[in-house]
């Protein structure tokens, strides 16, 4: 029994690793429609075996999710060394190891509970009565598991299966209807239907037809969606700037002089190319702008000189002394808008320390990870910038991986979205490309143009179909000037939100009691 269990767990790990690699290398993302077959096959074999204990099912689910996320987060090693915040090599290794192991452990716990529920479904007997439910039950569980990574401060939704399809935009069309979770459901369902054939060859025809119908139907809808021209009620010539000044180089008088030279020159160049709206990266000016008259006057004079609206990433102090990571709107007449967008989803341990006292006591290096002296405060609203072209919604870096924030801005009236980001910690690793791919998903979900300005890349102008109209490569200095559209039209997803996930949740959690009820009813009869 133990030998068989470990063989099956090997298949779980194989499927998890292969699927994670599709998110790292989306150029071969087509294979994602098949990489989960060994994973689902092994899960079925384990859970349908009455000898599999609930503990064993949990451990199997934990292993699956852990392997998936361990591969996905390999780029955390790029943080080494952390000497720029005063950590020695040993402390740097400890902190990076805590992240690289800790995040997969958290996700592994959620994966363990998903497998527990899958095992309970088998024991309820529901799949013996309705065999074709099983592939869809597994797909629903994985979808809910993926959604769970957006919850609480511990949730980091980096493992969206839709990211593996980012180079094949028609496969993502359904995202505009039901969100990226619908793509996840379809990918897992197709894999599970093929795995079902391997478990029970007599189901080959039915499962093969259903799998093909899901794949072809999704592709067909996507092709129709992709070939429709995005609507635009207004246009603006916009620029995104990438100064290639990393977080390691930002502070100090020499750095400030370089910042002013680089961003001043690029802003003038972009304005000369016709830019009316210019977006700077996250904390491009790493100082409290509303408390520095010299810096405030410098940016105001620059906006007036260029006759352009500039969105500047900097810090902000409110009347209570709280500090925020924000975007300021500097108007063409040199005035500064009273509207300030404050980052809503802060990076745990990077911008604030959750449960500070606990971590200070147990893991002091984690509590010291931030380059800032004090915790930042999180923004609480979409804080749209009103412009002559329409209302502009904002996201700052980590915000962009949480779909609810974009949808919230669109519901509040955003006609165009901007992302001010800082990925310099990760150089040109897979993290930089995956983060930019998340922005493309947000564009498809919301039906909005996105302007993404990053300190060291990737900066891009993204269409509502998720295409990059232009990009500035990682670790390069440059800017883009493009004409982008503003629209008030809404995608279905921006209206209904994660209704699809809630239906998956209801479906998955209903199967167990329904199965046991029918089993008991059969016994009584």
C-alpha positions as CSV (number, residue, x, y, z in Angstrom):
1,X,0.0,0.0,0.0
2,X,2.8,2.5,1.0
3,X,4.7,1.7,-2.2
4,X,1.6,2.3,-4.3
5,X,0.8,5.5,-2.5
6,X,4.3,6.9,-3.1
7,X,4.1,6.0,-6.8
8,X,0.9,7.9,-7.0
9,X,2.3,10.9,-5.2
10,X,5.2,10.9,-7.6
11,X,2.6,11.3,-10.4
12,X,1.0,14.1,-8.4
13,X,4.3,15.9,-8.1
14,X,5.1,15.3,-11.8
15,X,1.8,16.9,-12.9
16,X,2.2,19.8,-10.5
17,X,5.7,20.6,-11.6
18,X,4.9,20.3,-15.3
19,X,1.9,22.6,-14.9
20,X,3.9,25.2,-13.0
21,X,6.5,25.2,-15.8
22,X,3.7,26.3,-18.2
23,X,3.4,29.5,-16.1
24,X,7.1,30.0,-16.2
25,X,7.3,29.3,-19.9
26,X,4.0,30.4,-21.4
27,X,5.5,30.2,-24.9
28,X,4.7,26.4,-24.6
29,X,1.5,27.1,-22.6
30,X,-0.6,24.9,-25.1
31,X,0.8,21.9,-23.2
32,X,-1.1,23.1,-20.1
33,X,-4.2,21.4,-21.5
34,X,-2.4,18.1,-20.9
35,X,0.2,18.6,-18.1
36,X,-2.3,17.9,-15.3
37,X,-3.4,14.5,-16.6
38,X,-1.0,12.5,-14.4
39,X,-1.9,14.7,-11.4
40,X,-5.7,14.2,-11.8
41,X,-5.2,10.5,-12.6
42,X,-3.2,9.9,-9.4
43,X,-5.7,12.0,-7.4
44,X,-8.6,9.8,-8.6
45,X,-6.7,6.6,-7.9
46,X,-5.8,7.7,-4.4
47,X,-9.3,9.0,-3.5
48,X,-11.3,6.2,-4.9
49,X,-9.3,3.6,-2.9
50,X,-11.1,3.0,0.4
51,X,-7.8,2.2,2.1
52,X,-6.7,5.8,1.6
53,X,-7.0,7.6,5.0
54,X,-8.2,11.2,5.2
55,X,-4.7,12.0,6.5
56,X,-3.1,10.5,3.5
57,X,-5.5,12.4,1.2
58,X,-4.5,15.7,3.0
59,X,-0.8,14.9,2.7
60,X,-1.2,14.2,-1.0
61,X,-3.0,17.4,-1.7
62,X,-0.4,19.3,0.4
63,X,2.4,17.7,-1.7
64,X,0.7,18.6,-5.0
65,X,0.2,22.3,-4.1
66,X,3.6,22.6,-2.5
67,X,5.4,21.3,-5.6
68,X,3.4,23.5,-7.9
69,X,4.2,26.7,-5.9
70,X,7.8,25.7,-5.1
71,X,8.6,25.7,-8.8
72,X,6.5,28.9,-9.4
73,X,8.4,30.9,-6.7
74,X,11.9,29.9,-7.7
75,X,12.6,33.5,-8.6
76,X,12.6,34.5,-5.0
77,X,16.4,33.6,-5.0
78,X,16.9,36.8,-7.0
79,X,16.3,38.8,-3.8
80,X,19.7,37.6,-2.6
81,X,21.6,39.4,-1.0
82,X,19.5,41.7,1.1
83,X,22.4,43.9,2.1
84,X,20.6,47.0,0.9
85,X,18.5,46.8,4.0
86,X,21.4,45.9,6.2
87,X,21.0,42.1,6.3
88,X,24.1,39.9,6.3
89,X,24.3,36.8,4.0
90,X,23.0,34.4,6.6
91,X,20.0,36.5,7.4
92,X,19.3,37.0,3.7
93,X,19.4,33.3,3.0
94,X,17.0,32.6,6.0
95,X,14.5,35.2,4.8
96,X,14.5,34.0,1.2
97,X,14.2,30.4,2.3
98,X,11.3,31.4,4.6
99,X,9.5,32.9,1.6
100,X,10.4,30.2,-0.9
101,X,9.2,27.5,1.5
102,X,6.6,29.4,3.4
103,X,4.4,30.4,0.5
104,X,4.2,26.9,-0.9
105,X,3.5,25.6,2.6
106,X,0.5,28.0,3.0
107,X,-0.8,27.0,-0.4
108,X,-0.1,23.3,0.4
109,X,-2.5,23.5,3.4
110,X,-5.3,24.8,1.2
111,X,-4.4,22.0,-1.4
112,X,-4.6,19.4,1.4
113,X,-8.2,20.5,2.2
114,X,-9.2,20.4,-1.4
115,X,-8.0,16.8,-1.7
116,X,-9.8,16.0,1.6
117,X,-13.1,17.2,0.0
118,X,-12.3,15.2,-3.2
119,X,-11.8,12.1,-1.1
120,X,-15.1,12.8,0.8
121,X,-16.9,13.0,-2.6
122,X,-15.7,9.6,-3.5
123,X,-16.8,8.1,-0.2
124,X,-20.2,9.6,-0.6
125,X,-20.7,7.4,-3.6
126,X,-21.8,10.4,-5.8
127,X,-19.3,9.5,-8.6
128,X,-20.6,5.9,-8.8
129,X,-24.1,7.1,-9.6
130,X,-23.0,10.0,-11.9
131,X,-19.5,9.2,-13.1
132,X,-19.2,12.2,-15.4
133,X,-19.4,14.6,-12.4
134,X,-15.9,13.7,-11.3
135,X,-13.9,15.7,-13.8
136,X,-16.0,18.8,-13.2
137,X,-15.9,18.3,-9.4
138,X,-12.1,18.3,-9.6
139,X,-12.1,21.3,-11.8
140,X,-14.4,23.2,-9.5
141,X,-12.2,22.3,-6.5
142,X,-9.1,23.6,-8.2
143,X,-10.9,26.8,-9.2
144,X,-11.9,27.4,-5.6
145,X,-8.4,26.6,-4.4
146,X,-7.0,29.1,-6.9
147,X,-9.5,31.8,-5.7
148,X,-8.6,31.1,-2.1
149,X,-5.1,32.4,-2.8
150,X,-6.5,35.9,-3.1
151,X,-7.9,35.9,0.5
152,X,-6.4,37.5,3.6
153,X,-2.9,39.0,3.8
154,X,-1.4,35.5,3.3
155,X,-3.0,35.1,-0.1
156,X,-0.8,35.6,-3.2
157,X,-2.6,34.7,-6.4
158,X,0.6,34.1,-8.4
159,X,-0.4,30.6,-9.6
160,X,-3.3,31.4,-11.9
161,X,-3.5,28.8,-14.6
162,X,-4.7,31.4,-17.1
163,X,-1.2,32.9,-17.0
164,X,0.0,29.8,-19.0
165,X,-2.2,30.9,-21.8
166,X,-1.1,34.5,-22.0
167,X,0.7,34.0,-25.3
168,X,-2.5,32.5,-26.8
169,X,-5.0,35.3,-26.3
170,X,-8.1,33.6,-27.9
171,X,-7.9,31.0,-25.2
172,X,-8.5,33.8,-22.7
173,X,-11.6,35.3,-24.3
174,X,-13.9,33.7,-21.7
175,X,-12.0,35.8,-19.1
176,X,-14.1,38.8,-20.2
177,X,-17.2,36.9,-19.2
178,X,-16.4,35.0,-16.0
179,X,-12.8,36.0,-15.1
180,X,-9.6,34.1,-15.3
181,X,-11.1,31.4,-13.0
182,X,-13.2,30.2,-15.9
183,X,-10.0,29.5,-17.9
184,X,-8.7,27.6,-14.9
185,X,-11.9,25.6,-14.7
186,X,-11.7,24.7,-18.4
187,X,-8.0,23.7,-18.3
188,X,-8.5,21.5,-15.3
189,X,-11.8,20.0,-16.7
190,X,-10.1,19.0,-20.0
191,X,-7.2,17.5,-18.2
192,X,-9.5,15.6,-15.9
193,X,-11.7,14.3,-18.7
194,X,-8.7,12.9,-20.4
195,X,-7.4,11.4,-17.1
196,X,-10.9,9.8,-16.7
197,X,-10.3,8.0,-19.9
198,X,-7.0,6.6,-18.5
199,X,-8.9,5.5,-15.3
200,X,-11.8,3.9,-17.2
201,X,-11.3,3.3,-20.9
202,X,-14.9,2.5,-21.5
203,X,-15.6,6.3,-21.0
204,X,-13.3,7.2,-23.9
205,X,-16.0,8.3,-26.3
206,X,-18.1,10.4,-23.9
207,X,-15.1,12.0,-22.1
208,X,-13.3,12.6,-25.4
209,X,-16.2,14.3,-26.9
210,X,-16.9,16.5,-23.9
211,X,-13.2,17.4,-23.6
212,X,-13.0,18.3,-27.3
213,X,-16.2,20.3,-27.0
214,X,-14.9,22.4,-24.1
215,X,-11.6,23.1,-25.8
216,X,-13.0,23.9,-29.3
217,X,-15.9,25.9,-27.8
218,X,-13.5,28.0,-25.8
219,X,-11.2,28.5,-28.7
220,X,-14.1,29.4,-31.0
221,X,-15.5,31.9,-28.7
222,X,-12.0,33.3,-28.1
223,X,-11.4,33.8,-31.8
224,X,-14.7,35.7,-32.2
225,X,-13.9,37.8,-29.1
226,X,-10.3,38.5,-30.2
227,X,-11.2,39.7,-33.6
228,X,-13.6,42.3,-32.4
229,X,-12.2,45.9,-32.2
230,X,-12.2,47.3,-28.6
231,X,-14.5,50.2,-28.2
232,X,-13.1,53.7,-27.4
233,X,-15.3,56.7,-26.6
234,X,-12.3,59.0,-26.2
235,X,-8.5,58.7,-26.9
236,X,-5.4,60.2,-25.4
237,X,-1.8,60.1,-26.4
238,X,-0.1,58.6,-23.3
239,X,3.4,57.7,-22.3
240,X,4.9,55.3,-19.7
241,X,8.4,56.0,-18.5
242,X,11.0,53.5,-17.3
243,X,14.1,55.1,-15.8
244,X,15.9,51.9,-15.0
245,X,16.7,53.2,-11.5
246,X,16.3,50.2,-9.1
247,X,15.3,50.1,-5.5
248,X,19.0,49.6,-4.6
249,X,19.9,53.0,-6.2
250,X,17.0,55.3,-5.2
251,X,18.1,57.0,-2.0
252,X,20.6,59.7,-1.4
253,X,21.4,63.1,-3.0
254,X,23.3,61.6,-5.9
255,X,20.3,59.3,-6.6
256,X,17.8,62.1,-6.4
257,X,19.8,64.1,-8.9
258,X,19.9,61.2,-11.2
259,X,16.2,60.7,-10.8
260,X,15.5,64.3,-11.7
261,X,17.7,64.2,-14.7
262,X,16.4,60.8,-16.0
263,X,12.7,61.4,-15.5
264,X,12.9,65.1,-16.4
265,X,14.6,64.3,-19.7
266,X,12.2,61.4,-20.5
267,X,9.1,63.4,-19.7
268,X,10.2,66.3,-22.0
269,X,11.0,63.8,-24.7
270,X,7.7,62.0,-24.3
271,X,5.9,65.4,-24.4
272,X,7.8,66.3,-27.5
273,X,6.5,63.1,-29.1
274,X,2.9,64.2,-28.3
275,X,2.2,62.7,-24.9
276,X,-0.6,64.4,-23.0
277,X,-0.7,61.9,-20.1
278,X,2.6,60.6,-18.7
279,X,2.9,57.8,-16.1
280,X,5.9,57.4,-13.9
281,X,6.8,54.2,-12.0
282,X,6.1,53.3,-8.3
283,X,8.0,55.6,-6.0
284,X,10.0,57.0,-8.9
285,X,10.4,59.9,-6.4
286,X,11.0,57.9,-3.2
287,X,10.2,60.9,-0.9
288,X,7.2,62.4,0.8
289,X,6.2,64.7,-2.1
290,X,3.5,66.6,-0.1
291,X,6.1,67.5,2.5
292,X,8.9,68.6,0.2
293,X,8.2,71.9,-1.4
294,X,11.4,71.7,-3.6
295,X,10.4,68.4,-5.1
296,X,6.8,69.4,-5.4
297,X,7.8,72.6,-7.3
298,X,10.2,70.6,-9.5
299,X,7.4,68.2,-10.7
300,X,4.9,71.0,-11.0
301,X,7.2,73.1,-13.1
302,X,7.9,70.1,-15.3
303,X,4.2,69.4,-15.9
304,X,3.7,73.1,-16.8
305,X,6.7,73.1,-19.1
306,X,5.5,70.0,-20.9
307,X,1.8,71.0,-20.9
308,X,1.0,67.4,-19.8
309,X,-0.7,65.6,-16.9
310,X,1.9,63.6,-15.0
311,X,1.1,60.7,-12.6
312,X,4.0,60.5,-10.2
313,X,4.8,57.6,-7.9
314,X,6.0,58.9,-4.5
315,X,5.2,58.7,-0.8
316,X,2.5,60.7,1.1
317,X,1.9,61.7,4.7
318,X,-1.6,62.4,5.9
319,X,-2.6,64.7,8.7
320,X,-2.3,61.9,11.2
321,X,1.3,61.2,10.2
322,X,0.5,57.9,8.4
323,X,2.6,57.1,5.4
324,X,1.3,55.8,2.1
325,X,2.7,54.6,-1.2
326,X,0.8,56.7,-3.7
327,X,0.3,58.2,-7.2
328,X,0.0,62.0,-7.4
329,X,-1.7,63.8,-10.3
330,X,0.2,66.8,-11.5
331,X,-1.9,68.9,-13.8
332,X,-0.6,70.8,-17.0
333,X,-1.1,74.2,-15.2
334,X,1.4,73.1,-12.5
335,X,-1.2,72.5,-9.8
336,X,-1.4,69.2,-7.9
337,X,-4.7,67.4,-7.7
338,X,-6.2,66.9,-4.3
339,X,-7.0,63.3,-5.4
340,X,-4.2,60.9,-4.3
341,X,-4.3,57.2,-5.1
342,X,-2.9,55.1,-2.2
343,X,-1.8,51.5,-2.8
344,X,-4.6,49.2,-1.5
345,X,-2.9,45.8,-1.2
346,X,0.4,46.3,0.5
347,X,3.2,43.7,0.3
348,X,3.4,41.7,3.6
349,X,6.9,42.1,5.2
350,X,7.9,44.4,2.3
351,X,5.7,47.4,3.2
352,X,4.3,46.4,6.5
353,X,4.6,43.5,9.0
354,X,1.3,41.7,9.7
355,X,1.1,40.5,13.3
356,X,4.2,42.4,14.0
357,X,4.9,41.4,17.6
358,X,4.6,37.7,16.7
359,X,7.1,37.9,13.9
360,X,9.5,40.2,15.8
361,X,9.6,37.5,18.4
362,X,9.7,34.3,16.2
363,X,11.4,35.4,13.0
364,X,13.1,38.8,13.5
365,X,14.7,39.0,10.0
366,X,11.2,38.9,8.4
367,X,10.2,41.9,10.5
368,X,13.2,43.8,9.3
369,X,12.7,43.0,5.6
370,X,11.2,46.3,4.6
371,X,13.5,49.1,3.4
372,X,11.2,51.6,5.2
373,X,11.5,52.7,8.8
374,X,7.8,52.3,9.6
375,X,4.9,50.3,8.3
376,X,3.0,51.9,5.4
377,X,-0.8,52.3,5.6
378,X,-3.1,50.9,2.9
379,X,-5.4,52.9,0.8
380,X,-9.1,52.2,1.1
381,X,-10.6,53.6,-2.2
382,X,-10.2,53.6,-5.9
383,X,-9.5,57.3,-5.8
384,X,-10.1,58.0,-9.6
385,X,-8.3,60.8,-11.3
386,X,-10.6,63.1,-13.1
387,X,-9.2,64.3,-16.5
388,X,-10.4,66.0,-19.6
389,X,-10.4,62.6,-21.3
390,X,-12.3,60.6,-18.7
391,X,-11.7,59.1,-15.3
392,X,-8.5,57.2,-14.7
393,X,-8.2,54.3,-12.2
394,X,-4.9,53.3,-10.6
395,X,-3.1,50.3,-9.3
396,X,0.3,50.2,-7.7
397,X,2.5,47.1,-8.2
398,X,1.1,44.3,-5.9
399,X,-2.4,45.7,-6.4
400,X,-2.4,44.4,-10.0
401,X,-2.5,40.7,-9.1
402,X,-5.8,41.1,-7.3
403,X,-8.7,41.2,-9.7
404,X,-11.1,42.7,-7.2
405,X,-9.2,46.0,-7.1
406,X,-9.4,46.5,-10.9
407,X,-13.1,45.6,-10.9
408,X,-13.7,47.9,-8.1
409,X,-12.1,50.8,-10.0
410,X,-14.1,50.0,-13.1
411,X,-17.4,49.9,-11.2
412,X,-16.5,53.3,-9.7
413,X,-16.2,54.7,-13.2
414,X,-12.6,54.2,-14.4
415,X,-12.4,54.5,-18.2
416,X,-8.7,53.8,-18.3
417,X,-6.3,52.0,-15.9
418,X,-2.7,52.8,-15.0
419,X,-0.2,50.6,-13.1
420,X,2.8,52.1,-11.4
421,X,5.1,49.3,-10.5
422,X,8.5,48.3,-9.1
423,X,9.9,44.9,-10.0
424,X,13.5,45.8,-9.7
425,X,14.0,43.3,-6.9
426,X,13.7,40.5,-9.4
427,X,15.9,41.9,-12.2
428,X,14.8,40.1,-15.4
429,X,13.7,36.8,-13.9
430,X,10.4,35.0,-14.6
431,X,8.7,37.1,-11.8
432,X,9.0,40.2,-14.0
433,X,7.2,38.6,-16.9
434,X,4.6,36.9,-14.8
435,X,3.8,40.2,-13.1
436,X,3.3,41.9,-16.4
437,X,1.2,39.0,-17.6
438,X,-1.1,39.5,-14.6
439,X,-1.7,43.1,-15.9
440,X,-2.8,41.6,-19.2
441,X,-5.4,39.4,-17.5
442,X,-6.7,42.5,-15.7
443,X,-7.1,44.3,-19.1
444,X,-9.1,41.4,-20.5
445,X,-11.3,41.1,-17.4
446,X,-12.1,44.8,-17.3
447,X,-12.1,45.6,-21.0
448,X,-9.8,48.5,-20.3
449,X,-6.6,49.9,-21.8
450,X,-3.7,49.7,-19.3
451,X,-0.6,51.9,-19.0
452,X,2.1,50.1,-17.0
453,X,5.2,52.0,-15.9
454,X,7.8,50.0,-14.0
455,X,11.1,51.3,-12.5
456,X,13.3,48.7,-14.3
457,X,10.6,46.9,-16.4
458,X,8.5,45.6,-17.9
459,X,6.7,48.8,-18.9
460,X,4.0,48.3,-21.4
461,X,0.8,49.7,-23.1
462,X,-1.8,46.9,-23.0
463,X,-5.0,46.8,-25.0
464,X,-8.3,45.4,-23.7
465,X,-7.5,42.2,-25.6
466,X,-4.4,41.7,-23.5
467,X,-2.0,42.5,-26.3
468,X,1.1,44.7,-25.6
469,X,1.0,47.5,-28.1
470,X,4.5,48.3,-27.0
471,X,6.9,47.3,-24.3
472,X,10.2,48.4,-22.7
473,X,12.3,45.4,-21.9
474,X,13.6,44.7,-18.3
475,X,16.7,46.4,-17.2
476,X,16.5,49.0,-19.9
477,X,15.9,52.8,-19.9
478,X,13.2,54.0,-22.2
479,X,9.7,55.2,-22.7
480,X,6.6,54.5,-24.9
481,X,4.2,56.9,-26.4
482,X,1.0,55.4,-27.7
483,X,-2.6,56.5,-28.4
484,X,-4.9,54.6,-26.1
485,X,-8.7,54.5,-25.7
486,X,-11.0,55.3,-22.8
487,X,-14.4,53.6,-22.5
488,X,-17.2,53.4,-20.1
489,X,-18.5,50.1,-21.5
490,X,-18.4,47.1,-19.2
491,X,-17.5,43.5,-19.6
492,X,-19.8,40.9,-18.1
493,X,-17.1,40.0,-15.6
494,X,-16.9,43.6,-14.4
495,X,-20.6,43.4,-13.6
496,X,-21.0,40.0,-12.0
497,X,-17.5,39.6,-10.4
498,X,-16.6,36.2,-9.2
499,X,-20.0,34.7,-9.5
500,X,-18.5,31.8,-11.4
501,X,-16.2,31.0,-8.5
502,X,-19.1,31.0,-6.0
503,X,-21.1,28.6,-8.3
504,X,-18.1,26.3,-8.4
505,X,-17.9,26.5,-4.6
506,X,-21.6,25.7,-4.2
507,X,-21.3,22.8,-6.7
508,X,-18.3,21.3,-5.0
509,X,-19.6,21.6,-1.4
510,X,-23.0,20.3,-2.4
511,X,-21.8,17.0,-3.9
512,X,-20.8,15.4,-0.6
513,X,-24.1,15.9,1.3
514,X,-26.1,15.0,-1.8
515,X,-24.0,11.8,-2.3
516,X,-24.5,10.7,1.3
517,X,-28.2,11.6,1.3
518,X,-28.7,9.4,-1.8
519,X,-26.6,6.6,-0.4
520,X,-28.7,6.6,2.9
521,X,-31.9,6.8,0.9
522,X,-30.9,3.8,-1.1
523,X,-30.0,1.8,2.0
524,X,-33.4,2.6,3.6
525,X,-35.2,1.5,0.5
